[in-house]
Amino acid sequence: MPEVPNISSFQTYDPQAMNVFGRSTLGKNDFLNLLVTQLRYQNPMEPLKDSDFVAQLAQFSSLEQLENINTGLSYASELDYMLSQTIANTMATTIIGKEVVAEGNTIYHMSGSDDNLHFKLSGAAQNIEIQVYNQSGGLVRTINSDDLDEGMNSISWDGKDDGGTNVAEGEYTFSVTATDTEGESVNVETRVVGIIDSVRYENGMGYLMIGGQKISMSDIIQINLADTSGDDSGQDDDYDDG
């Protein structure tokens, strides 16, 4: 009687089993396909032991539970994000007409108007230099000042370049450097300060508008009652953003 070859010596390919290779991760369906394929092509002379089969089923069950937990956590994270965005957007409308202090160094210059460039000094400064840049990153104006105290300060910019020509309306950025009486550098943090006149929504996000300048809610440091003193240069005594 001719010897029947061991079935395990044949090369067999299952499309459902083979299409899982080449992936960086396997899902529960892939795991199940591999398990079924293993049972289909097992050696009938040496079938899979019950203990091994039970262990593989336990692995499949654990994988399914982990995948379900991961899906639940992802869904919960999405809900938390949507809830936080809804709260932030709702709060944004309640501070229209209020004055805010926010992190940032961008201003929106309106034609014919002066702009106040706000910054916070970590200590008293003897020499202060402010540089204003256009949207292309080109330097348009350098302003020098002296003898400013620690804390919030602001310098007025008349909207002109170094040649005395009025600049175009639009967004500008500014940087501030400062040194003390001994020539040592003083740490400076730029700020955006202004009265919120409207709220703009873009892609589900609410932004506060100061003139034409867009402020993110996450950048706000402090909310104040509108300042009507009219003193917009030098030391800002009313601000204390920590």
TORLOFI-966141 format. One line per 4 residues: their letters; for each residue x, y, z of N, C-alpha, C. Coordinates in pm, 1 decimal. Last residue first. Example, Ala and Ser with C-alpha at 12.3 -4.5 7.8 and 13.67 -1.06 7.14 Angstrom:
<recs>
sa = 1285.0 -225.0 708.0 1367.0 -106.0 714.0 1290.0 3.0 787.0; 1319.0 -569.0 780.0 1230.0 -450.0 780.0 1320.0 -330.0 780.0
</recs>
This chain:
<recs>
gddy = 11.0 8795.5 3580.2 88.2 8695.4 3650.1 229.5 8683.9 3601.4; -102.0 9006.1 3450.9 -132.7 8872.0 3401.0 -40.2 8767.5 3461.2; -227.1 9286.4 3507.7 -142.3 9199.9 3590.2 -175.6 9056.7 3552.3; -293.5 9616.9 3420.9 -276.2 9479.3 3377.0 -185.5 9405.7 3473.9
dddq = -306.2 9880.2 3488.9 -425.4 9802.0 3512.9 -406.9 9653.5 3482.5; -75.5 10015.8 3419.4 -94.1 9980.2 3560.0 -209.8 9885.4 3583.0; 137.8 10015.0 3184.6 -2.8 9976.7 3192.7 -30.9 9927.7 3332.6; 363.5 10273.0 3097.0 327.8 10166.8 3191.0 178.3 10142.8 3193.1
gsdd = 339.5 10378.1 2755.5 411.6 10368.2 2881.4 361.9 10255.2 2965.8; 7.6 10450.5 2632.3 152.9 10440.4 2615.5 218.4 10434.7 2751.7; -261.8 10511.5 2643.4 -221.8 10387.6 2578.6 -72.4 10379.5 2555.9; -516.5 10635.0 2807.3 -371.3 10639.4 2819.2 -315.8 10508.7 2767.8
gstd = -790.1 10607.7 2809.8 -730.2 10674.4 2695.2 -579.7 10683.4 2701.0; -963.2 10493.7 2991.6 -875.9 10601.7 3038.9 -811.2 10677.9 2925.2; -1126.6 10280.7 2957.4 -1168.4 10406.2 2893.8 -1080.2 10522.8 2934.4; -1114.2 9942.9 2911.1 -1038.1 10055.5 2963.5 -1075.1 10182.0 2887.5
alni = -1362.3 9705.8 2992.8 -1304.6 9793.0 2890.6 -1238.7 9913.4 2955.1; -1255.4 9463.9 3231.5 -1354.6 9560.2 3186.1 -1286.7 9654.6 3088.7; -1057.7 9183.8 3112.1 -1081.6 9303.6 3193.5 -1207.1 9375.8 3147.4; -905.8 8873.3 3123.7 -1020.7 8947.4 3071.0 -1049.6 9061.8 3166.7
qiid = -601.2 8710.3 3030.8 -679.8 8787.7 3126.0 -792.8 8858.7 3054.1; -505.2 8541.8 2834.3 -445.5 8535.2 2967.7 -536.2 8599.8 3071.1; -581.0 8359.1 2546.1 -623.6 8461.9 2640.1 -562.9 8437.0 2777.5; -531.2 8152.7 2375.1 -422.4 8248.7 2396.0 -456.5 8355.0 2499.9
smsi = -759.7 8007.6 2338.5 -653.7 7945.5 2417.8 -538.7 8040.8 2447.6; -908.6 8159.4 2161.9 -949.2 8154.2 2302.3 -837.3 8099.9 2390.9; -719.9 8359.0 1933.4 -768.6 8228.7 1976.4 -803.7 8232.2 2124.8; -805.8 8642.8 1749.1 -743.9 8593.4 1872.2 -804.7 8458.7 1908.2
kqgg = -750.2 8843.9 1468.7 -814.7 8723.0 1518.8 -736.3 8667.6 1637.8; -806.3 9183.3 1392.3 -713.9 9081.5 1443.7 -788.1 8965.7 1506.3; -951.3 9398.9 1316.0 -939.9 9291.7 1218.1 -851.3 9178.6 1264.7; -1073.6 9451.3 1626.7 -1058.6 9517.1 1497.8 -1058.8 9409.0 1391.5
imly = -1041.1 9154.4 1746.5 -1006.6 9288.3 1793.7 -976.6 9370.9 1669.4; -1237.0 8870.7 1784.1 -1186.4 8969.1 1690.2 -1163.1 9102.6 1760.3; -1194.0 8531.2 1871.8 -1229.9 8665.0 1913.6 -1163.4 8765.4 1819.7; -1322.3 8236.3 1723.9 -1210.1 8328.5 1741.3 -1263.8 8466.4 1779.6
gmgn = -1420.8 7900.9 1748.2 -1457.9 8039.5 1769.6 -1335.2 8125.3 1796.2; -1436.9 7640.1 1509.5 -1362.1 7707.9 1615.2 -1407.7 7853.4 1624.3; -1557.1 7529.0 1287.8 -1606.3 7490.2 1419.1 -1536.3 7555.2 1535.5; -1426.3 7664.8 1079.5 -1408.4 7520.4 1097.3 -1447.9 7474.9 1237.5
eyrv = -1463.1 7963.5 1243.5 -1396.7 7900.7 1130.0 -1370.9 7754.6 1162.4; -1635.6 8242.1 1352.6 -1628.2 8096.2 1358.3 -1568.2 8043.0 1228.9; -1570.7 8533.1 1542.8 -1572.5 8470.5 1410.2 -1554.8 8319.4 1427.2; -1713.0 8791.7 1727.8 -1663.3 8654.5 1730.6 -1675.9 8596.0 1590.8
sdii = -1622.9 9132.9 1815.5 -1705.8 9031.0 1750.6 -1640.2 8894.2 1768.9; -1467.9 9297.8 1971.2 -1585.5 9357.8 1907.2 -1673.9 9255.7 1836.5; -1279.9 9321.7 2256.9 -1341.5 9225.9 2165.1 -1466.8 9287.4 2104.6; -1017.0 9546.6 2288.5 -1157.6 9520.7 2319.4 -1216.2 9427.7 2213.2
gvvr = -677.6 9437.4 2366.7 -780.0 9512.2 2295.1 -919.5 9471.7 2337.0; -350.2 9324.4 2331.3 -449.4 9381.2 2422.1 -550.6 9460.2 2339.8; -107.3 9085.8 2316.7 -210.0 9151.5 2236.0 -319.2 9196.6 2331.7; 242.7 9084.1 2403.9 101.4 9066.9 2434.5 14.5 9137.0 2329.0
tevn = 563.6 8936.5 2454.4 472.1 9022.8 2379.3 327.7 8985.9 2411.2; 791.4 8946.5 2707.7 683.3 8865.5 2653.7 584.0 8958.4 2584.0; 1137.3 8959.0 2776.6 1018.8 9029.6 2727.5 918.4 8928.9 2673.7; 1407.1 8989.4 3004.5 1311.6 8903.2 2935.4 1184.0 8979.6 2900.3
vseg = 1684.3 9187.1 2940.6 1562.7 9174.4 3021.5 1462.5 9091.5 2941.8; 2039.2 9165.1 2938.2 1911.6 9144.8 2870.7 1797.6 9127.2 2971.1; 2245.5 9425.3 3071.9 2200.5 9286.9 3070.6 2062.2 9275.9 3008.3; 2326.6 9684.9 3104.5 2339.8 9627.6 2971.4 2298.9 9482.3 2961.8
etdt = 2268.7 9791.7 3342.3 2400.7 9731.4 3330.6 2422.8 9665.7 3194.5; 2006.4 9868.5 3322.2 2107.5 9973.5 3336.1 2250.5 9920.9 3322.1; 1882.4 9623.3 3080.8 1874.8 9703.7 3202.3 1989.6 9804.6 3207.5; 1716.3 9590.6 2761.5 1833.0 9572.0 2849.1 1818.5 9663.4 2970.3
atvs = 1505.6 9426.2 2523.1 1526.2 9523.2 2630.1 1650.0 9487.9 2710.0; 1306.7 9386.8 2229.0 1427.3 9353.1 2304.7 1451.1 9463.6 2406.8; 1028.4 9265.6 2057.5 1077.7 9361.5 2156.0 1204.1 9306.0 2220.4; 848.9 9259.7 1746.8 936.5 9195.9 1844.8 994.3 9303.2 1935.1
ftye = 541.3 9221.7 1566.2 644.8 9302.6 1628.8 725.2 9219.4 1726.8; 351.8 9214.2 1258.4 404.4 9153.0 1379.6 512.6 9243.0 1437.9; 44.8 9298.3 1095.5 186.9 9323.5 1120.9 225.5 9249.5 1249.4; -212.0 9300.6 850.8 -150.6 9240.3 968.6 -1.1 9270.7 974.6
geav = -337.1 9617.9 719.8 -319.1 9473.1 722.5 -252.2 9425.8 849.8; -278.1 9901.3 512.2 -361.6 9833.5 611.1 -337.5 9683.1 604.2; 57.6 10020.6 456.8 -71.7 9970.3 410.8 -147.9 9903.8 524.5; 203.7 10306.5 626.1 205.7 10170.4 574.4 65.3 10127.4 534.9
ntgg = 306.4 10633.9 550.0 203.2 10548.9 608.0 206.4 10410.2 544.3; 648.4 10720.7 584.1 534.9 10694.4 496.0 435.5 10601.5 565.2; 884.3 10753.8 721.7 775.3 10848.2 749.3 653.3 10829.5 661.7; 1075.1 10562.9 697.3 1086.4 10678.5 609.0 976.3 10780.9 628.3
ddkg = 998.4 10358.6 862.4 1114.1 10438.9 903.9 1134.6 10561.6 815.8; 636.2 10389.5 838.0 761.8 10317.4 831.0 876.0 10409.2 871.2; 354.0 10438.2 1060.1 444.6 10480.8 953.9 570.9 10396.2 954.8; 186.0 10401.7 1274.4 148.1 10341.1 1146.9 234.9 10383.8 1029.9
dwsi = 272.4 10492.2 1516.7 187.2 10580.3 1437.1 150.1 10523.9 1301.0; 263.6 10309.3 1810.4 318.3 10313.7 1674.5 222.2 10392.4 1587.9; 331.6 10328.9 2155.8 244.0 10364.1 2044.8 322.1 10367.5 1913.5; 390.7 10069.6 2382.6 448.6 10178.6 2305.1 358.2 10204.2 2186.1
snmg = 332.8 9946.1 2712.0 292.6 9958.7 2572.8 357.7 10081.3 2510.8; 369.5 9695.8 2969.5 397.4 9825.3 2909.8 342.7 9827.4 2767.9; 361.1 9509.4 3270.1 301.0 9538.3 3140.9 331.6 9680.4 3097.3; 683.4 9476.8 3438.7 540.6 9453.1 3421.1 493.6 9486.8 3281.7
edld = 917.6 9730.0 3542.4 879.2 9589.4 3531.1 727.5 9577.1 3516.0; 931.0 10040.2 3356.1 928.1 9957.8 3475.9 893.7 9812.4 3443.7; 1159.2 10198.8 3134.8 1027.9 10139.4 3159.1 1037.6 10044.0 3277.2; 1373.2 10363.6 2995.8 1323.8 10376.0 3133.4 1180.1 10328.2 3150.0
dsni = 1297.6 10423.0 2645.8 1386.3 10401.0 2759.8 1310.4 10414.6 2890.9; 1276.9 10321.1 2296.8 1224.7 10385.4 2416.9 1321.9 10357.4 2530.8; 1243.6 10310.6 1943.4 1327.2 10300.9 2064.0 1262.3 10377.4 2178.9; 1136.7 10128.3 1667.4 1099.4 10227.6 1767.9 1184.9 10205.2 1891.9
trvl = 1143.3 10072.8 1326.6 1213.9 10048.5 1452.1 1182.7 10162.7 1547.3; 958.0 9928.9 1058.7 976.0 10038.4 1155.0 1052.4 9989.3 1278.1; 970.5 9721.0 880.3 916.1 9848.1 833.0 940.6 9963.0 930.1; 1121.9 9429.7 765.8 1122.5 9529.4 872.8 1073.4 9663.2 817.5
ggsq = 931.8 9163.0 625.4 1020.6 9276.8 607.4 1008.7 9378.1 719.7; 752.8 8960.6 631.3 867.4 8950.9 720.8 966.3 9064.1 705.2; 525.2 8995.8 493.4 633.0 8927.4 422.1 756.4 8909.1 508.6; 371.6 9149.9 657.8 335.1 9009.0 642.4 441.6 8928.7 570.1
nyvq = 618.1 9357.1 832.9 498.5 9334.3 752.8 474.4 9185.0 735.5; 723.1 9438.1 1168.6 743.4 9368.7 1041.7 610.4 9355.4 966.3; 892.2 9643.2 1396.7 763.3 9608.9 1336.8 788.8 9551.1 1198.0; 1069.1 9636.3 1697.9 1077.8 9626.9 1552.6 945.9 9574.7 1498.0
iein = 1175.9 9821.2 1971.8 1064.5 9748.8 1911.5 1081.6 9751.8 1759.8; 1387.5 9834.1 2246.4 1377.6 9848.2 2100.7 1265.7 9760.0 2048.9; 1488.6 10001.2 2535.0 1390.2 9910.8 2474.1 1385.3 9939.5 2325.0; 1687.6 10041.8 2818.7 1676.2 10060.5 2673.6 1583.1 9954.4 2615.5
qaag = 1627.0 9980.0 3085.6 1682.7 10110.6 3051.7 1664.4 10140.9 2903.3; 1369.7 9817.5 3265.1 1454.9 9822.8 3146.4 1499.4 9966.0 3119.1; 1287.3 9602.2 3538.4 1299.8 9738.4 3486.1 1400.5 9739.8 3370.6; 1167.9 9273.8 3431.1 1234.7 9366.4 3522.8 1241.5 9504.0 3460.2
slkf = 1022.1 9148.1 3244.1 1047.9 9073.1 3366.6 1119.2 9157.6 3471.8; 761.6 9316.4 3073.9 903.2 9310.7 3110.3 920.2 9234.1 3241.0; 535.4 9263.6 2815.5 558.0 9250.4 2958.8 706.9 9233.0 2985.0; 366.8 9472.3 2573.0 464.0 9371.0 2612.1 482.7 9374.0 2763.1
hlnd = 197.5 9609.7 2288.9 201.5 9574.5 2431.3 303.8 9464.4 2456.9; 156.1 9874.1 2091.0 231.1 9750.3 2095.5 258.5 9716.1 2242.2; -110.6 10030.7 1947.5 -37.4 10014.4 2072.2 25.6 9875.9 2076.5; -136.4 10236.0 1658.1 -147.6 10105.3 1721.4 -61.9 10101.2 1846.8
dsgs = -336.7 10483.3 1490.1 -217.9 10444.4 1567.0 -243.5 10308.9 1632.4; -468.1 10504.9 1151.7 -480.7 10491.7 1297.1 -345.8 10458.1 1359.2; -458.0 10501.3 875.2 -479.5 10629.3 942.2 -489.2 10621.0 1092.8; -579.3 10172.4 838.7 -523.6 10291.6 774.4 -558.8 10418.4 851.9
mhyi = -510.0 9946.8 1099.7 -611.6 10013.9 1018.6 -551.6 10142.9 963.7; -333.1 9654.3 1155.4 -324.1 9799.4 1142.9 -432.7 9850.4 1049.4; -346.8 9411.3 1383.0 -407.3 9447.2 1254.0 -412.1 9599.1 1246.8; -67.9 9230.4 1521.4 -169.0 9336.0 1527.8 -226.4 9356.1 1388.3
tnge = 95.9 8981.1 1707.8 36.0 9021.9 1581.0 -69.0 9128.5 1605.1; 199.1 8841.9 1915.6 273.4 8959.2 1870.7 222.3 9009.7 1736.1; 77.6 8677.2 2217.3 87.0 8700.6 2073.9 163.2 8827.1 2041.4; -166.3 8619.9 2469.6 -33.0 8596.6 2417.3 -32.3 8622.4 2266.8
avve = -389.4 8883.5 2574.1 -361.4 8752.8 2517.1 -214.7 8742.8 2476.2; -635.3 9041.7 2748.2 -490.1 9036.9 2733.2 -457.5 8895.6 2687.5; -936.6 9212.2 2657.2 -861.2 9091.1 2686.4 -712.5 9116.5 2670.2; -1232.3 9378.6 2749.0 -1093.6 9391.5 2707.6 -1017.1 9265.3 2748.6
kgii = -1562.7 9324.3 2616.1 -1463.0 9318.1 2722.8 -1322.5 9335.5 2663.4; -1717.3 9306.8 2394.6 -1718.6 9433.6 2465.9 -1622.5 9437.2 2582.2; -1782.5 8967.3 2444.0 -1783.7 9078.3 2348.4 -1799.1 9208.8 2425.4; -1801.4 8753.1 2607.9 -1698.0 8852.2 2640.4 -1684.7 8959.1 2532.9
ttam = -1988.6 8572.9 2521.6 -2017.5 8644.7 2645.6 -1914.6 8752.4 2678.0; -1895.6 8437.4 2301.4 -1994.8 8542.1 2278.5 -2021.6 8625.7 2403.8; -1725.4 8249.3 2418.4 -1668.7 8354.5 2335.1 -1767.4 8469.8 2316.7; -1879.8 8057.5 2540.5 -1816.2 8158.3 2625.1 -1765.1 8276.4 2542.6
tnai = -1944.4 7903.3 2314.3 -2050.7 7971.9 2388.5 -1992.5 8084.0 2474.0; -1694.7 7803.6 2242.4 -1768.3 7888.3 2148.1 -1879.8 7965.6 2216.2; -1634.6 7652.3 2472.3 -1548.1 7764.7 2433.5 -1621.2 7859.7 2339.0; -1840.3 7460.2 2463.0 -1828.9 7550.9 2577.5 -1747.6 7673.5 2541.0
tqsl = -1777.4 7335.6 2218.8 -1908.0 7398.8 2236.8 -1903.8 7499.6 2351.8; -1523.6 7234.0 2273.6 -1539.3 7333.7 2168.2 -1672.0 7408.2 2181.9; -1586.2 7051.1 2474.6 -1497.7 7164.0 2506.4 -1509.6 7273.8 2401.6; -1746.8 6873.5 2323.6 -1803.1 6945.2 2437.6 -1719.0 7067.0 2472.2
mydl = -1565.4 6775.9 2135.6 -1683.6 6849.4 2089.3 -1744.6 6931.8 2202.2; -1385.4 6647.7 2311.8 -1339.3 6757.9 2226.4 -1457.5 6842.9 2179.1; -1551.1 6453.1 2424.9 -1489.8 6553.7 2510.8 -1444.6 6674.5 2429.7; -1609.7 6303.3 2193.2 -1717.7 6371.3 2264.5 -1662.4 6482.2 2354.9
esay = -1355.3 6205.6 2133.0 -1423.6 6291.7 2037.0 -1536.0 6370.2 2104.1; -1312.7 6047.2 2357.3 -1224.4 6161.5 2332.5 -1288.8 6259.1 2235.2; -1508.7 5852.6 2319.9 -1517.9 5941.5 2436.0 -1431.6 6065.4 2416.7; -1408.9 5728.1 2090.9 -1539.1 5794.0 2084.4 -1554.9 5892.6 2200.2
slgt = -1172.9 5624.4 2195.3 -1166.5 5720.1 2084.7 -1296.6 5798.8 2074.8; -1277.9 5446.8 2384.6 -1196.5 5560.1 2428.8 -1187.0 5667.3 2320.8; -1410.3 5261.9 2216.6 -1485.2 5341.2 2314.2 -1409.3 5462.9 2361.3; -1193.7 5156.0 2076.4 -1298.8 5227.9 2003.5 -1378.9 5316.3 2097.8
nine = -1058.6 5035.3 2288.6 -992.7 5142.0 2213.0 -1094.1 5224.4 2136.1; -1247.5 4841.7 2361.3 -1209.0 4945.7 2457.2 -1146.5 5064.4 2385.0; -1247.1 4684.5 2129.8 -1370.1 4754.1 2168.2 -1340.8 4866.5 2267.7; -985.5 4589.0 2139.8 -1026.4 4671.5 2026.6 -1152.7 4749.8 2059.3
lqel = -996.1 4439.4 2373.9 -905.7 4553.9 2366.0 -945.0 4647.5 2253.2; -1183.3 4242.4 2295.8 -1213.8 4333.4 2405.2 -1125.9 4457.8 2402.2; -1041.9 4115.5 2089.5 -1169.5 4181.2 2060.4 -1204.9 4281.5 2169.9; -823.7 4011.9 2231.8 -801.3 4108.8 2124.9 -928.7 4186.6 2093.8
ssfq = -954.8 3829.9 2398.0 -883.7 3943.9 2457.3 -860.5 4053.2 2353.9; -1051.9 3650.0 2205.8 -1146.3 3721.5 2290.8 -1081.6 3845.7 2352.6; -808.9 3553.0 2102.3 -901.7 3624.2 2015.2 -1001.0 3707.8 2096.1; -707.1 3428.7 2329.2 -634.4 3541.3 2271.0 -724.7 3624.1 2181.3
alqa = -898.8 3229.5 2355.1 -885.8 3328.9 2462.0 -810.4 3451.5 2411.9; -846.7 3082.4 2125.7 -976.3 3149.1 2138.5 -971.8 3257.1 2246.7; -593.4 2989.4 2197.6 -605.4 3081.2 2085.0 -739.5 3154.5 2086.2; -663.1 2822.9 2411.1 -572.8 2936.3 2433.8 -582.8 3038.2 2321.0
vfds = -820.0 2632.9 2280.6 -881.9 2718.8 2381.8 -795.6 2842.4 2407.9; -619.2 2516.1 2123.2 -733.3 2582.1 2059.6 -801.7 2678.9 2156.1; -452.3 2405.5 2314.8 -400.5 2510.0 2225.8 -513.8 2588.0 2161.0; -626.7 2220.8 2428.7 -571.3 2328.3 2512.4 -516.8 2442.4 2427.7
dklp = -678.9 2047.2 2215.7 -787.1 2126.9 2273.1 -733.0 2245.2 2353.0; -440.5 2055.2 1946.2 -483.2 2012.3 2078.4 -589.9 2105.9 2133.9; -492.3 1994.0 1606.5 -466.4 2094.6 1710.6 -521.3 2046.4 1843.9; -387.4 1665.7 1491.7 -477.2 1781.4 1501.2 -439.9 1873.5 1617.2
empn = -213.5 1491.1 1324.5 -174.0 1561.5 1445.9 -260.6 1687.0 1461.1; -339.9 1395.8 1105.3 -273.6 1297.9 1189.8 -229.1 1358.6 1322.5; -425.4 1620.3 977.3 -528.0 1534.8 1040.5 -467.5 1428.1 1130.1; -277.8 1926.5 1015.8 -245.2 1786.9 987.4 -348.3 1697.5 1054.6
qyrl = -480.8 2203.3 906.0 -403.0 2131.4 1006.3 -379.7 1985.6 963.7; -626.7 2373.7 745.7 -510.7 2307.0 686.8 -424.8 2232.8 791.0; -832.5 2468.1 907.1 -864.2 2408.9 777.5 -748.8 2324.8 723.6; -706.2 2583.7 1125.1 -788.9 2464.9 1145.5 -815.9 2392.8 1014.0
qtvl = -581.3 2799.5 995.5 -500.0 2699.7 1066.4 -578.4 2570.5 1086.8; -803.7 2940.2 910.1 -712.8 2881.8 810.7 -625.0 2774.6 873.5; -903.8 3023.9 1156.3 -983.8 2933.6 1073.3 -896.9 2864.4 969.6; -690.4 3191.9 1236.3 -728.8 3077.5 1318.8 -808.1 2976.0 1237.6
lnlf = -688.6 3387.0 1035.8 -570.9 3303.1 1055.0 -604.6 3177.9 1134.7; -941.1 3499.6 1080.5 -911.0 3435.2 952.8 -791.1 3341.7 964.7; -903.0 3609.5 1335.6 -999.9 3500.9 1317.5 -975.1 3426.6 1187.5; -713.4 3806.5 1278.9 -679.6 3700.2 1374.0 -773.0 3581.0 1354.7
dnkg = -865.0 3969.1 1110.7 -745.4 3903.1 1059.3 -705.9 3785.3 1148.4; -1055.7 4055.3 1293.9 -1098.7 3976.2 1179.1 -981.1 3901.7 1115.8; -901.7 4208.3 1470.6 -961.7 4084.0 1520.3 -1009.7 3995.7 1405.4; -607.3 4318.0 1287.7 -730.0 4334.9 1361.7 -787.7 4201.8 1403.7
ltsr = -264.5 4397.4 1293.6 -367.7 4300.4 1259.8 -488.7 4324.6 1347.8; -25.6 4625.4 1146.9 -112.9 4582.3 1257.1 -216.3 4484.3 1205.1; 119.1 4651.9 917.8 189.2 4679.4 1042.8 107.4 4635.8 1163.7; 105.6 4406.2 654.4 47.4 4512.3 735.3 129.0 4532.0 862.3
gfvn = 213.9 4191.8 531.8 250.6 4321.7 476.9 189.5 4437.4 552.0; -64.7 3971.1 546.8 77.8 3997.3 555.1 110.5 4129.6 486.7; -326.2 3932.0 493.1 -296.4 4004.4 617.0 -149.3 4038.6 627.3; -367.9 3775.7 274.5 -378.4 3920.4 255.9 -352.5 3999.7 382.9
maqp = -354.7 3507.5 344.6 -234.2 3569.8 292.1 -245.9 3721.5 284.7; -610.2 3438.2 429.3 -501.5 3434.1 526.0 -381.6 3513.1 477.7; -760.7 3466.5 199.4 -798.4 3544.2 316.7 -687.9 3547.5 419.4; -630.6 3285.8 24.3 -627.4 3431.3 -0.8 -660.7 3514.1 121.6
dytq = -412.8 3036.6 120.5 -550.2 3083.2 137.0 -550.3 3234.3 119.3; -222.5 2777.8 -2.4 -235.2 2922.0 15.9 -383.0 2957.4 25.6; 1.4 2514.4 65.8 -134.4 2560.5 41.5 -142.8 2708.0 74.5; 219.4 2273.0 -2.1 213.2 2418.0 12.8 74.1 2463.1 -27.0
fssi = 236.5 1971.1 182.6 186.5 2046.0 67.6 187.7 2195.2 98.1; 302.9 1862.2 421.2 411.5 1882.6 327.6 368.5 1959.3 204.6; 81.0 1814.2 571.0 152.5 1936.9 602.7 265.0 1964.0 505.5; -4.0 1565.2 501.3 -71.7 1679.5 438.6 0.9 1810.3 462.9
npve = 227.6 1321.5 419.5 176.3 1409.6 524.6 117.6 1534.9 461.0; 126.8 1076.9 175.1 214.5 1184.2 224.9 146.1 1268.4 330.5; 73.1 742.3 225.0 3.4 869.2 204.8 90.8 981.6 259.0; 239.8 486.4 56.9 233.9 572.8 176.0 166.7 705.9 140.7
pm = 64.6 211.7 -96.9 151.5 331.3 -102.7 129.3 420.9 18.6; 86.3 -120.5 0.0 0.0 0.0 0.0 88.6 123.8 0.0
</recs>
